C-alpha cells in the first residue's frame, strides 16, 4: 500500500475500488477529474482516506501548506493507487496489450475518438 504524510500524520492508501470511487463522487469528484487531480480532488481524497469531512480535510491541507508542506507525495500516492487498480483500469478502458486479435479493428476507432477530444 502507498502512504503519504500530512501534518506529521501518515495516511495509508488502500485499494482503489468501486467504493472509493463512489465516496469521491459523493464529494463531487468525477472520474475525469481523477486523471488530473486538482484541489477539490485532493481534499476529497484526504477526506475519504482519513475519514474526515471535506471541510476538515481542507483545513488540514491548508495547515500543511502554511507549514511548508506540498502535495507531491499525496499526488504520487493517489496516482499509484489508480495505476495499480484493476477496477480503475477497466472502468477507464485502458487498453490491454494482450487483447485478442479479433479486437484489433476496434482499437484504432477508440484511439481516434480519444485523440479528437
C-alpha positions as CSV (number, residue, x, y, z in Angstrom):
1,X,0.0,0.0,0.0
2,X,1.0,3.6,-0.7
3,X,1.4,6.2,2.0
4,X,1.6,10.0,2.3
5,X,2.1,12.4,5.2
6,X,0.1,15.5,6.0
7,X,1.0,17.5,9.1
8,X,3.0,14.6,10.5
9,X,0.2,12.1,10.2
10,X,0.9,9.1,7.8
11,X,-2.1,8.0,5.8
12,X,-2.2,4.6,4.2
13,X,-3.8,4.4,0.8
14,X,-5.9,1.3,0.3
15,X,-7.0,-0.3,-3.0
16,X,-9.0,2.0,-5.3
17,X,-12.3,0.2,-5.9
18,X,-15.9,0.9,-6.6
19,X,-16.5,2.2,-3.0
20,X,-13.5,4.6,-3.2
21,X,-14.9,6.0,-6.5
22,X,-18.4,6.3,-5.1
23,X,-17.0,8.1,-2.0
24,X,-15.1,10.5,-4.1
25,X,-18.2,11.1,-6.3
26,X,-20.2,11.8,-3.1
27,X,-17.8,14.8,-2.6
28,X,-18.3,16.0,-6.2
29,X,-15.2,14.4,-7.9
30,X,-15.8,12.8,-11.3
31,X,-13.7,10.0,-12.9
32,X,-12.3,12.6,-15.4
33,X,-11.0,14.8,-12.6
34,X,-9.2,11.8,-11.1
35,X,-6.8,11.7,-14.1
36,X,-5.5,15.2,-13.3
37,X,-6.1,15.9,-9.6
38,X,-6.9,19.5,-8.5
39,X,-7.5,20.9,-5.1
40,X,-11.1,19.6,-4.8
41,X,-9.8,16.1,-5.7
42,X,-7.1,16.2,-3.1
43,X,-9.4,17.5,-0.4
44,X,-12.0,14.8,-1.2
45,X,-9.2,12.1,-1.3
46,X,-7.9,13.1,2.1
47,X,-11.4,13.0,3.4
48,X,-12.0,9.5,2.1
49,X,-8.6,8.1,3.2
50,X,-8.8,9.7,6.7
51,X,-12.5,9.6,7.5
52,X,-12.6,13.4,7.9
53,X,-15.3,15.6,6.4
54,X,-14.2,17.6,3.3
55,X,-14.1,20.8,5.4
56,X,-11.8,19.1,8.0
57,X,-9.6,17.7,5.2
58,X,-9.4,21.2,3.6
59,X,-8.3,22.7,6.9
60,X,-5.6,20.0,7.3
61,X,-4.3,20.7,3.8
62,X,-4.3,24.5,4.4
63,X,-2.3,23.9,7.6
64,X,0.1,21.6,5.7
65,X,0.8,24.2,3.0
66,X,1.2,27.0,5.6
67,X,3.7,24.8,7.4
68,X,5.8,24.4,4.3
69,X,4.4,21.2,3.0
70,X,3.5,20.2,-0.5
71,X,1.2,17.9,-2.4
72,X,3.7,15.9,-4.3
73,X,3.7,12.8,-2.0
74,X,-0.1,12.8,-1.8
75,X,-0.5,13.1,-5.6
76,X,2.0,10.3,-6.2
77,X,0.2,8.0,-3.7
78,X,-3.1,8.8,-5.5
79,X,-1.7,8.2,-8.9
80,X,-0.1,5.0,-7.8
81,X,-3.4,3.8,-6.4
82,X,-5.2,4.5,-9.7
83,X,-2.4,2.9,-11.7
84,X,-2.4,-0.3,-9.6
85,X,-6.2,-0.6,-9.6
86,X,-7.6,-3.3,-11.9
87,X,-11.1,-1.7,-11.3
88,X,-10.0,1.8,-12.4
89,X,-8.1,0.5,-15.4
90,X,-11.2,-1.5,-16.5
91,X,-13.5,1.5,-15.8
92,X,-11.5,3.9,-17.9
93,X,-10.9,1.2,-20.5
94,X,-7.1,1.5,-20.6
95,X,-6.3,-1.0,-23.4
96,X,-4.7,-4.3,-22.5
97,X,-1.6,-5.1,-24.6
98,X,-2.7,-8.7,-24.8
99,X,-6.1,-8.2,-26.3
100,X,-7.3,-10.9,-28.7
101,X,-6.7,-10.2,-32.4
102,X,-10.4,-10.1,-33.1
103,X,-10.5,-6.7,-31.2
104,X,-7.7,-5.2,-33.3
105,X,-10.2,-3.5,-35.6
106,X,-11.9,-1.8,-32.6
107,X,-8.7,-0.3,-31.1
108,X,-8.0,2.3,-33.9
109,X,-11.5,3.6,-33.6
110,X,-11.3,4.1,-29.9
111,X,-7.8,5.7,-30.2
112,X,-9.1,8.1,-32.8
113,X,-12.1,9.2,-30.7
114,X,-9.9,9.8,-27.7
115,X,-7.3,11.8,-29.7
116,X,-10.1,14.0,-31.2
117,X,-11.4,15.1,-27.8
